[in-house]
């Protein structure tokens, strides 16, 4: 019975560790993507007016 409890505790700890690692990895990806955009001067689209003036 003690072995079953020990195995359950180990598996629970590993699951929590894997979940934390996945969360940290997704946060790092988001930060990295935001840091890539800092190099661009302006991300707004250019608009060209083609209608005749009234």
Beta strands, then each sheet from edge to edge (+ up, - down):
end
